[in-house]
Amino acid sequence: MPGLDLTVELITHRFTPGSKAVLDSWYPGSELEMDPERRAEKRTKFGSIKHVYGADLMKTLRRFFEAEIAAKLPTARILYWT
């Protein structure tokens, strides 16, 4: 559609120890990878820890999604990546 202002926000999966416990209780047996040993640690501005994907995987994911969005939604602007 002409004049469409399409924006995209890309947020990768991350978890804290507390959110992991909640998700494990809500979805027992889930195959979602939430092994803290396989993730990088990121400290928030409040000092808590989030488990995030490592730098190499984040770069790969970002390149993939930016290319796919450009190919399928060429007028879209990516506002946020984390």
Secondary structure, 3 states (H helix, E strand, C coil): CCCCCCEEEECCCCECHHHHHHHHHHCCCCCCCCCHHHCEEEECCCCCEEEECCHHHHHHHHHHHHHHHHHHCCCCEEEEEC
